[in-house]
């Protein structure tokens, strides 16, 4: 049933927002240059890689101009696209292809796979989502330990009702612009594994 919902909603979103997709694509091409779309390999169901598609939000790395870190490369346009989640619209194509679901743990980076504990790795027992429980609970304002704990909880308790609640909470968070960035970082600091239980911040040093 969830797959039917995924396909129906993703197709409808792509059709309804097609003028927005074209407009954002044109602005990105003018302001940031080509390619308009950002493509990156991410782990999907059972950790199998797929190519995630989003609108580009960063300038290319340019050492001469000092554009090296993500904070340097992220433009005002990029921040606006991320804050509104308009950069995520092309991921509906990933949903149509069956690589993602509307709701599920967010697809992170391939290099993180070896850093998860066995419990945290359970987040890959379901398709990654365009939104998820962690996003609906604070987005990037959460620590890595909190995000991964919520991902696993979702895997163990997922249901159509829970998915509907997550989608509703995600809309509210988008309007409130809450949790767009982590303190001191343009998005979220790099994951380096979680500390043993008892450490307060939940992230590695």
N, C-alpha and C positions, 0 to 999 in steps of 0.2 A: 504493500500500500504506500509506503514512504517513497518508493521509487516512482510510482505514478504521480504522486504529489510533486516530487522534485522536477520531473519532466514537464508537467503542466505549468507549474509556476515559473520555471526557468524560461520556457518558451514564451509565456505571456510577458514576462519582464523584458526579454530581449525585443519583442515586437513593440510593446508600449513605449519603451525607452529608446527606441532606435534613433529618434531625432536628437536625444541627449547624447547618445553614443557618438553620433556623427559630429556634434558640436564640440564635445570634449576632445575627441580625436583631432579635430582641426586645431583647437587651441593648443593642445600638447605639441602638435607638429610645428606650430609657429613659435611657441615659447621655448620648448625643450629640444626640438629637432626630432629626427628619426633615429631609431624606430619609435613609433607611437606606443606600441605595446611592449610591456615588460614580460619576458618569458624566463622562467626558472624551474629547474627540476625540483620537485618536492616529493616527500613520501606520502603515498596514499594508503589504501586499504592493505593491511598486513605489511606496510612499509614499502610496497612496490612503488617505484618512481613514476611520476607523471609530470607533464609540463604545465605549470600554473600560468595563467594568462591574466594580466592586469594592465591598467593604463600606467604608463611610465610617469614617475613623480620626481625623479632625480636627474641631475646633469651627469654626464660621463666623468669618470675620474680624470683629473687634469692636474698633474703635479706642479706644472708651471704657474697655474692660476691658484694653487693651494686648495683645489677641490679633491680632497683625499678621503676625509671621513664622511659618513652619512649626514652628519650635521652640516658640513660644508656644502654638500651636493643637493640637499633638499631645498627646493625653492618655495617661494610664497604660493605659487600655483600648486606645487606638490602638497604643501601643508593643507591647502583648502580642499584638494581632492581627497586626501586621507581623512580629514575631519568630517567630510560629508559622506565618505565611503563611495564616492563616485568612481574612484579608481578600481573598485571591486566589481563594477558592472560586467566587465568581460568574463569574469569567472563563472558567469551563468553558462557560458559555453562548456566549461569543465563539468558543470552539473548535467547538462544535456548529454555529454559523452559518457556519463556514468563514473567519472573520476572523482567527483565530489558530490556531496549532498547539500541541501539547503542548511541543515543543522548538523553539527558534529564538531569534534576538536579541530581547531585551525591547523592547516598544513604548515609545518615549520620547515626547518632546513634539513637536508640530507645528512649534514655533518653532525647533527644532534643525535642521530639514531644510536650511536654507541655510548652516549652519555646518560641515557635513561636507565633508571632502575627497572628491574623486571615488572614492578607494579606500574610505573609510569609508562612503560612500553605498551601497556594494555590499551592506551589511547588509539592505537592503530588497529584495533579489532573492528572498527567501523570506518566508513568512508569519512574523510575530513569534510568539514563544513564551511560554507560561506560565513556563517556565524555559529556561535557555540555558547555553552553555558558560561565559560570564562569571559567571553566578550559581553555577555548580557549581565555579568556580575562585576564589571569594572574595567574591562579591556586592559590596556597597558599599565593601568595603575596598580594592578596586582603583581605580586612577586611571582617568580617562576614556580616556586613550590606550590603556591596557591592555584595558579593556572593549571598546572599538571594534575593536581589533586581534583579539581573540578572536572577536568577532562575525563579522568578515570571514573569519577562518580557518575558522569553522564553515560558512559558506556554501560555501566552496571544498572542504570535506572531509566534508560531511554524509553520513550513512548511518544505517540502522536500528540498526546496532551502536553507532555513536557516540551516537545518541539514547538507547539503553538505558543506556549508561555515564553519560551526563549526568544522567539521571533518578535513577540509583543514588547518584551523588555528591551530588545535590541533597538527597536524603533524609538523608544523613549530615550535611551542613552544617546542615540544619534542626534536627537533634537536638543538634548542638554549639553552635547559636546563634552561628555564626561570620559576621562580615561584615555584620551587620544594619545598622549605620550606618557612615558615613565619619567619620574623626576631626574633631570640632568641628562636626558637622552631624547633624540628626536622621535624615537618610536619605543623600542624596548631594548635593554642591554643584552649583549650576547649571552646565550645559555652556556654555562660551563659545568653543568652538573649541580645537583643539589647537595647541600651539606647534611651531615647526619642529623637525625631527629634531635631537637633540643636547641639548635641554633635559631636565633630569633628571625633573621632576615630570610632564611630559606634559600639563599643563593650562595654560590661558591665565591671564594675570594679571588 
